[in-house]
Amino acid sequence: MSVSTWLARTQMRHFSFKKVISWYSGLVKGKSPEAPYEHVVQIGDPTLRAVSLEIPSDLVKSPEIKFLIDRMRKVMRKYKCVGLAAPQIGAPFRLFVMEFAEEHLQDFSEKERESREMQIVPFTVVINPSVRVTDYKKLTFTEYCASVKGFQAEVPRCRGVHLTGLNEENERFEMECVGWPARIVQHEMDHLNGRVYTDVMDRKSLACSCWQVVNERGGKVELPYGAH
């Protein structure tokens, strides 16, 4: 089955169907696609509120999905994220990538690393993921999201999860996640199910991530949309 046939058979919400068709048509015809984007969509974009589509196993190794994965890797690193779901670049499919490298660890103190149970996670592609909670203890820490630029909030997450899915080679894999990796997985799974961290945050904790700078500069601060 081709990607175009799959899309034609899939009943999708009207807001995204034309965009997805346009994307694949653009790949075939060599035109600039509308999606997947090279930027991260922001809260309010309907794509973030749709339940993503499962990718048929016979399409996992298709050129289109490879293109999507490459684009997600590029955008994730461009915006210095530790995880990115396909809907965040306009592609409503059940696929996310994550990476928590040494450079990310350097942004936290030793005490923060220990309390958050941080550990290095190599670049990982997860297709059609499924998650089972293994530790229901709720831990609350600050989360950011590239789709809610300029804000942060305290978000409770389960301490441990068991992740299963397919990798980019269409091979099944399993991964036990505890602490910070489990938080990343739960955050990205929310995106695939049409949720954003603002749905589960401690509402009183929502804050502009640069509120102190705003005061220090007498309000003369702009928050440009970009990777830096």
C-alpha positions in Angstrom: 0.0 0.0 0.0 1.3 3.4 -0.9 1.3 6.4 1.4 -1.2 8.2 -0.8 -3.5 5.2 -0.8 -3.3 5.0 3.0 -4.2 8.6 3.3 -7.1 8.3 0.9 -8.5 5.5 2.9 -8.1 7.2 6.2 -10.9 9.3 7.6 -9.2 12.3 9.0 -10.4 15.6 10.4 -10.9 18.1 7.5 -8.5 20.6 9.0 -5.5 18.5 8.4 -6.4 16.2 5.5 -5.6 18.7 2.8 -2.4 19.7 4.4 -1.2 16.1 4.7 -2.1 15.4 1.0 -0.3 18.6 0.0 2.8 17.5 1.9 3.0 14.1 0.2 2.1 15.6 -3.2 4.9 18.1 -2.7 7.4 15.3 -2.0 6.4 13.5 -5.2 6.3 16.6 -7.4 9.4 18.2 -5.9 7.5 21.3 -4.6 8.0 22.9 -1.2 5.7 21.1 1.2 3.4 22.9 3.7 4.2 20.3 6.3 6.2 18.9 7.9 7.4 22.4 9.0 10.8 23.5 9.9 9.4 25.3 12.9 7.3 24.2 15.9 3.6 24.9 15.8 2.1 26.9 18.7 -0.7 26.2 21.0 -3.9 27.1 19.2 -2.9 25.1 16.1 -5.6 22.5 15.6 -3.0 19.8 14.9 -2.0 19.8 18.5 -5.6 18.9 19.5 -6.1 16.0 17.2 -5.5 12.3 18.1 -2.7 11.3 15.8 -2.9 8.5 13.2 -1.2 5.2 13.6 1.4 4.6 10.8 0.8 1.3 9.0 3.8 -1.0 9.5 4.4 -1.4 5.7 4.9 2.4 5.5 7.4 2.7 8.4 10.4 2.5 6.1 8.9 4.5 3.3 10.8 7.6 2.0 8.1 9.8 3.3 8.4 8.6 6.9 12.2 8.7 6.6 11.8 12.3 5.5 9.6 13.1 8.4 12.0 11.6 10.9 14.9 13.5 9.5 12.9 16.7 9.6 11.9 16.0 13.3 15.6 15.4 14.2 16.6 18.7 12.6 13.8 20.7 14.2 14.3 19.2 17.7 18.0 20.0 17.7 17.4 23.5 16.1 15.1 24.4 19.0 17.2 22.5 21.6 14.3 20.3 22.6 14.6 17.0 24.4 11.6 15.5 22.6 9.4 16.4 19.7 6.2 14.8 18.4 5.1 14.8 14.8 2.0 16.9 15.4 4.4 19.7 16.6 5.6 20.2 13.0 2.2 19.7 11.5 2.2 16.0 10.8 -0.6 14.2 12.7 1.0 10.8 13.0 1.9 8.6 16.0 5.6 9.3 16.0 8.0 11.1 18.4 11.7 11.5 18.8 13.6 12.1 22.0 17.2 12.8 23.0 18.7 13.9 26.4 22.4 14.4 25.7 25.3 15.5 27.9 24.8 19.1 26.8 21.3 19.0 28.3 22.6 17.7 31.6 24.9 20.8 31.8 21.8 23.0 32.1 21.1 21.5 35.5 22.9 21.5 38.8 24.0 18.2 40.4 21.2 18.5 42.9 18.6 19.0 40.2 19.9 16.0 38.2 19.7 13.8 41.2 16.2 14.9 42.3 14.8 14.6 38.8 16.6 11.3 38.2 18.1 12.5 35.0 20.1 10.3 32.7 21.4 10.4 29.1 19.0 9.1 26.5 20.5 8.7 23.0 18.5 9.9 19.9 15.5 7.6 19.8 12.7 7.3 17.2 9.4 5.9 18.5 6.7 4.9 16.0 3.1 3.9 17.1 4.2 4.0 20.8 2.3 2.4 23.7 3.0 3.2 27.3 2.2 1.3 30.5 2.7 3.0 33.9 5.1 1.0 36.1 5.4 3.4 39.0 2.4 5.5 39.8 4.2 7.8 42.2 3.6 11.4 41.0 6.6 13.7 40.8 6.1 17.4 40.1 8.7 19.4 38.2 8.8 22.4 35.9 8.1 21.6 32.2 8.6 23.7 29.1 7.2 23.0 25.6 8.3 24.3 22.3 4.7 24.6 21.4 4.0 26.9 24.4 6.9 29.2 23.8 7.8 31.6 26.6 6.0 29.8 29.4 6.6 27.1 32.0 4.6 25.3 34.6 4.8 22.6 37.3 3.5 19.3 35.9 2.9 16.1 37.9 4.0 12.9 36.0 4.2 9.2 37.0 7.7 8.2 38.0 8.0 5.2 35.7 6.6 3.9 32.5 7.3 0.9 30.1 7.5 2.1 26.5 7.0 -0.1 23.5 6.8 0.7 19.8 8.6 0.5 16.5 11.9 2.0 15.5 12.8 3.5 12.1 13.8 0.0 10.9 10.3 -1.3 11.6 11.6 -3.3 14.5 9.7 -3.6 17.8 11.5 -2.4 20.9 10.9 -2.0 24.6 12.3 0.6 27.0 12.0 1.0 30.8 11.9 4.6 31.7 12.2 6.0 35.2 12.5 9.6 36.3 13.3 12.3 33.7 13.1 9.9 30.6 9.7 8.8 31.8 8.6 12.5 32.0 9.8 13.1 28.4 7.9 10.0 27.2 4.7 11.1 28.9 5.0 14.6 27.6 5.3 13.4 24.0 2.6 10.8 24.3 0.3 13.6 25.4 1.0 15.4 22.1 0.0 12.3 20.2 -3.3 12.2 22.0 -4.2 15.8 21.4 -3.1 17.1 24.8 -0.7 19.8 25.9 1.0 20.1 29.3 -1.3 23.0 30.1 -4.1 20.4 30.4 -2.5 18.7 33.3 -0.3 21.4 34.9 -0.7 23.0 38.3 -2.6 26.0 36.9 -1.3 28.4 39.6 2.3 27.7 38.6 2.0 28.8 34.9 4.5 31.6 34.4 6.3 33.5 31.7 9.8 32.0 31.7 11.4 35.4 31.4 9.2 37.5 33.8 12.2 38.7 35.8 13.9 40.0 32.7 10.7 41.9 31.8 10.9 43.7 35.1 14.6 44.3 35.0 14.3 46.0 31.6 11.1 47.9 32.4 9.0 45.9 30.0 11.3 46.5 27.1 11.5 42.9 26.1 10.3 41.0 23.0 10.0 37.3 22.7 10.9 36.5 19.1 9.8 33.3 17.6 12.9 31.4 16.7 15.4 28.7 17.8 17.4 31.1 19.9 
